[in-house]
Each structure stands twice: as structure tokens, then as C-alpha cells.
Amino acid sequence: MYSFFSDLLESGHSFEQSELLLKFQYRVINTILLVMAFFTFVFAVLSSLGISPLGTVQTAVNYLLVFSAVLLVHRLRGPKKRYLQSAYLMYAVAFVDFVSALFFVPHDEFRIIWFYLLIFAAYITGGVRAGNIVSIISISVVLASNLFYDLKLSETAIISSLLGLVIATLFFRAHTKKIIDFEQEITSHQEVLAKFNENLAKEVAQKTQELQELNASLENMVSQKVAQITQQERVMISQSRLATMGEMMSMIAHQWRQPLSTTTLMITNARLKSIIAGAEPSECEKILDRISDTMIYLSDTIDDFQTYFKPEKAKEEISLNALIERVGNFIEPRLMMAHVQMHIEQEATEFVETFANELVQVLINITNNAIDALSAKERAERHIWINVHSDEEMIQITIEDNGGGIEEEIIDKVFEPYFSSKSKNGTGLGLYMAKMIIDNHINGTIDVENTAKGARFTVGLPKK
């Protein structure tokens, strides 16, 4: 029931927070129209029945007012822009009815009172401007009617009525202005509050976005740091394993050197006795010589391994011939098993001041990768070429194979940590550590490219 009357009085409209005064005015004007239509209709019917006669003219005007009020109630349900038009139409038809009563209902001594209601309705529903207009017109009409027409009212009643209209006008005007000013102040505060809420929402959204971006950045930084720490831990583990292998090689060298030395000495004593006795070298003695040479080779190999796994603290000046010879000694067994031929080409004997063990580690790693690539290919001939050439500032060592090269999709990734093309058999640290050694420790360069034969690694070493 409440919803029905609320919808009726507000003409079915919905109002924003900034339209509180308009909402109030809709309620007032609809209430006035409905009350005016009801009571005017009752007066018109009673007059038609002769119970309370108002005269033919006033009765007809009352019916016209009822009809107009109903039409205005319906019209207010249209667009809101019709509101002021409907309000002015209501003032006009009500004014006509009240003027008609002023002239044609002389027995009603209180008929001027209707103008009070009209002025009040004008101020409330139309504002100060509409109220002023209706007040001036009403007072002027009453005053002019009294001057040029006998209203059947005493002078005291006329003067009292006009004075009352003036006082009512001033009173209604003052209070209406207060109401409008108060509503405007509320609207202004609401707009400020709405703007504040909007700015606050924008600021909250901006801060939320900044916080999300900061969280994403922090997560990214944490992920990068975790990956970096993990990478460093794996490299340290790999280096720790190399150091452990160095210690193991030291223990093996200590355990093996004495038996190797003893065996070599026994062979030498036997050979000396044979020479002193003046005997001709026999086949057995030749075999002993070969065994002695092998023992010496094993001792040298153990020394090489011990030196290879031992970290160096200072640079040393060493010939590239010795470096490449050491590399060859390390990988010779693998070359034989894989049926790979290694070719070494060097323009002249070059000396370089560097960390020899680290450089040997790099060259062995690259050569072993070449052997792995060749072993995976069904080739009748397998070759590795090591070339050394230099200019005024750099010495370049190239290691090339005829294994067909590295796939173009991954060639740019071979120096990245934990990237390996050997599936489960590769750690992905060999070439990464090789690049770290060349770039950061030796201050050189290392690159890879595909040639018509296969893959070519180039290691650049500064002469000074």
C-alpha cells in the first residue's frame, strides 16, 4: 500500500541524491492536485444537487478544475522537464477557479482565503520566483476587483485580507528561500562528498594497482633472486665437486706414485745389470723398456690430473703448445675409443700469461662436447681440428668438428646455465662454467658458430 501511494505521489519517477527538493515538490504538487480534485468535485456535485449551490458559472468552473487536476496528475508522469509547466498550469486553473469564486459566490465571506493556499502552493512547488509572481497577481486582482466591483465584503475584511496576503507572502517567501538554500547546501555537500568518494575510489584503485604492481615486482625479484641463488648453489656444488676430485686425485697420486716409482726403479736396475753384464738387449728387456715408459706416462698423467683439479691463485706464462699437449693427453683415450682423429695446426709457438688449469678445463670441455657430437653421428670419418693463430692483441684458439653443427634453435642458448642437449646425461653447466672462466677470470672471449663442417668454438685470449 505504501509503495502504491509513494509511486503515485512521485509520479513513478526515481530521484538522485541531488534531486531531493524536486522529489519533495513532486510529492507536494501531486498531493495538492489530488486533494483539490477530490474536494472541488465534492463541491461541484453538491452544487449540482442543490444542496450547497455555488451558481452555474462556479459549478462549471469547479468541474473544469477537477478535469484539469486529473490531467495534470497524468502529465506529471511524463518526463521530469514537464514539472514546471505542469505547476504553472495548476496555478492558472486554480487562480481561475478562485477568481470565479471571488465574483460569483458572494455568500462565501472567506473566499479570499483560497488565494492564501494558492500562494503557499506556488512558493512550495515553484520556488521563490513562481511564488512572487502568483502573490503579485493575486494581490493585484483582489485589490482591482474591490476597486471596480462590489465583492459584497466590508472594507475591514478587504484590508485585512490584503494585509494578510502580504504578510503570508513575506512569510512563505522567507521560509521557502531557507528551504531552497538548505537543499542547495545539502546538494552541494553531497556533490562534494560524491566527488570526495570518487577521488577516494580513484586513489584507492591507484594505490591498489601500485600495490599489485609492487607485489608483482617483488615476486619477480624474489623469483630472480631464488633462481640466482639456486644457480650459484649449483655452480658452487659443481666447483666443490671439482675441489673434492682434486683432493681425491692428490690421495690417488700419493698412493700410486710410490708403487710406480718402485716399479720403474726395478726395471731400471734390471736394465743396468744387463748393460753391465754386456748382454745384448733381449725381447724381454724391450718389453721392460716399454713398461717403464708406460709407468712414466702414468706418473705424468697423475700429475696432470692433480694440477688440473687444483685451483690456481696466480697467472703463469705458458706456451700454447704445452697447453694443447696437456689437453691431448687428457682426451687421447676418448679419441681412440670414439675413433676420432684430432688435427692441431699452429702458426708459431705462442706464450700466454693466464690461468693454465682453467684454460685447459675449458678446452677439454669443448673437445669432449665435440667427441660426444661425433659419437652420436653415424660417420665413417670423425675429425676435430684445433687451430691457433694470433694478431697483435689477441690469440685465438678454434675447435671445429665435422659433426654437422648445432641446431639453429638452440645455438644461442648453449652458454646458458642448465641448458643441455644431452637429455639426462648433461648437467648444462660445462659450457656455462667455460664462459664464466673465459669472460670473468681470464678476461677473454668465447663464441660458437656453425660452419659447413659442423660447430666451431672460438676462444680469444688477450696477450697481455
PyMOL commands that set and color helices and strands:
alter all, ss='L'
color gray80, all
select helices_A, chain A and resi 2-9+17-48+56-75+80-104+113-148+155-276+283-308+320-338+356-375+411-413+423-425+430-441
alter helices_A, ss='H'
color red, helices_A
select strands_A, chain A and resi 316-319+341-346+351-354+383-390+394-401+445-450+455-462
alter strands_A, ss='S'
color yellow, strands_A
deselect
rebuild
show_as cartoon
